[in-house]
């Protein structure tokens, strides 16, 4: 079967760094997405990785290892507004997105 | 990695008007482009597949007269939402690939119809 695993909840301190991991097992691979979702709102696209390595975008970075079926989202210099759910999703061989359940990130002052 | 540029990233339009979204492959020739739509809290839904120089193939349930797709060159595909209605408000994302290579995605367009 197809499976995406990520932690249910994480807590971090304002100004710190947090890494949210995602492991996956899917039928084929056509890229991995990270989305941010604030409560009651639609997900917002953060990043897309299809090749191994690290992609950096400002305070956010995303890493992919296809051989390990593993990705992480790294958030630096955390701000209170970063409190949200972070969703990992993999596009399979049929170009359908398989979603993880999301990681709720709580930022404390 | 290959770069796919999608424009605009956000657009607000009035009900009844048409909106065009562009998808460009910047450093490779895209023989195939895909258009997706995402509803809140749901997966991306494949709308259509287009090959350069030929008509797009639409997925079941997608109105081809409402969502016009043009893939006139190897670097550009456009999606035009005609006579937009509030229910068309959504996140639209394109991807492009060259032959049998991986598909690379644009960053998406958030359409709001008011």
Interface residues (C-beta under 8 A of the other chain):
Chain A: X30 X31 X33 X41 X42 X43 X45 X48 X50 X51 X89 X91 X95 X96 X97 X98 X99
Chain B: X1 X34 X38 X40 X41 X43 X44 X46 X91 X93 X95 X102 X103 X104 X105 X107 X108
